[in-house]
Amino acid sequence: MVQSDEELYRQMRKGDQRAFAELYERREPALFRYALYLSGSRIVAEEVAHDAFIELIGRDTHFDERRGSLEAYLYGVARNLVRVMQRRRTFEQGVEQVTAHDVVADLIKGERTAALYAAIRELPESYRDAVVLCDLEEKSYEEAALLMKCALGTVRSRVYRARMLLAARLKPLMLSAGVRGR
Amino acid sequence: MDCRNWIVEVVESARAGLQPDAQLQKHLRECPRCTDRWDDEQRLSAELRTMRDAASSRSEVRREAIMREFELAHGTVMRRSVKLAFSIAAILLLTLALGQVWRNHRPADTIAQNPGSSAPGNEFEASVLTNVPEDDDFIAVPYAPPLAPGEFIRVVRTQLRPNALARMGIYVDASLSEMPADVVIGEDGFPRAVRVLGDIQF
């Protein structure tokens, strides 16, 4: 039987390393990608995913099962960490450096995808969360609504608007490159 | 159905990577605005898929680092438990030590008052002392170190000079020569109590 995140968390708090490893395997990849989509930087994403789990290990963790799922909590922590890094000037510098050789050279390998990262970062936060969770993390509208703590219809409309903004932003680039949808 | 309703179909089909159904295809042929949107959505979905595939990443280094952090955090908890256990053990040992000191002092007092009687917590000496002749005239030697629990004692019958008795705190007529006495001696060889035999005037 598959244990829930919350059960693993309770065991982990008692010092069960196997439970922690399972939780990490289950949630870290998505958390890393989420931070990567928000920040556009692989280095920042690694740091954010790592720090989110450090927060979970720490004595002063603020996770409370009664207030929501562990997954939602981890996404929230990651979102805040990215925000904190954005406030710091280091984030901007990091993105510039990373975009120069890390993302472009090693990960994105394309001007359009780099532009897409930039466009996602520039979306309003609620739209960005919706499109990242639904279109990049492939969550259903229901799952995203739980994670974002809002109504399903709100998530859907945010996804539509986010996609419209992204498409508008990328259109000139795609047309100049001769990319066709069909 | 107007374009606003068709947009839902357009977006959801593009997101799912599906081709438009017959009705939507018919509408797309008739509506350039929706056709444009369909092309945009298709391109965007393709780009998002590329982005998603590129973002997949597993790092053993990251995993090892976080596991070390976990062990460290858990180790700290263990160290706290060990500290607590040591503190409790230290308190217990201190309590036992104080108890022993208290018990060691009590028999000495008891011997001083009544060397032949049993002293609580010091039964061994007491049992030995009870084998001493029953006339119970032992006098504790002042300032002698207390007997340890379980320490053996010997009762030695000997001849003592008055000055030797005086060193044990017993003053007799200095003109007397040696006199017979029973001396209770601890394992360390120090006298703890003395009983002068015979008819002596103190």
HADDOCK unambig.tbl for C-alpha pairs under 7 A between the chains (distance, minus, plus):
assign (segid A and resid 15 and name CA) (segid B and resid 74 and name CA) 5.84 0.50 0.50
assign (segid A and resid 29 and name CA) (segid B and resid 57 and name CA) 6.95 0.50 0.50
assign (segid A and resid 29 and name CA) (segid B and resid 58 and name CA) 6.88 0.50 0.50
assign (segid A and resid 33 and name CA) (segid B and resid 55 and name CA) 5.98 0.50 0.50
assign (segid A and resid 33 and name CA) (segid B and resid 56 and name CA) 6.97 0.50 0.50
assign (segid A and resid 50 and name CA) (segid B and resid 66 and name CA) 6.80 0.50 0.50
assign (segid A and resid 57 and name CA) (segid B and resid 70 and name CA) 6.51 0.50 0.50
assign (segid A and resid 107 and name CA) (segid B and resid 54 and name CA) 5.82 0.50 0.50
assign (segid A and resid 107 and name CA) (segid B and resid 55 and name CA) 6.97 0.50 0.50
assign (segid A and resid 108 and name CA) (segid B and resid 51 and name CA) 6.98 0.50 0.50
assign (segid A and resid 108 and name CA) (segid B and resid 54 and name CA) 6.40 0.50 0.50
assign (segid A and resid 113 and name CA) (segid B and resid 47 and name CA) 6.61 0.50 0.50
assign (segid A and resid 113 and name CA) (segid B and resid 51 and name CA) 6.44 0.50 0.50
assign (segid A and resid 136 and name CA) (segid B and resid 48 and name CA) 6.56 0.50 0.50
assign (segid A and resid 136 and name CA) (segid B and resid 52 and name CA) 5.76 0.50 0.50
assign (segid A and resid 167 and name CA) (segid B and resid 40 and name CA) 5.72 0.50 0.50
assign (segid A and resid 167 and name CA) (segid B and resid 41 and name CA) 6.90 0.50 0.50
assign (segid A and resid 167 and name CA) (segid B and resid 44 and name CA) 6.03 0.50 0.50
assign (segid A and resid 180 and name CA) (segid B and resid 39 and name CA) 6.94 0.50 0.50
assign (segid A and resid 180 and name CA) (segid B and resid 43 and name CA) 6.53 0.50 0.50
assign (segid A and resid 181 and name CA) (segid B and resid 39 and name CA) 4.57 0.50 0.50
assign (segid A and resid 181 and name CA) (segid B and resid 40 and name CA) 6.58 0.50 0.50
assign (segid A and resid 181 and name CA) (segid B and resid 42 and name CA) 4.65 0.50 0.50
assign (segid A and resid 181 and name CA) (segid B and resid 43 and name CA) 4.54 0.50 0.50
assign (segid A and resid 182 and name CA) (segid B and resid 39 and name CA) 6.61 0.50 0.50
assign (segid A and resid 182 and name CA) (segid B and resid 42 and name CA) 6.93 0.50 0.50
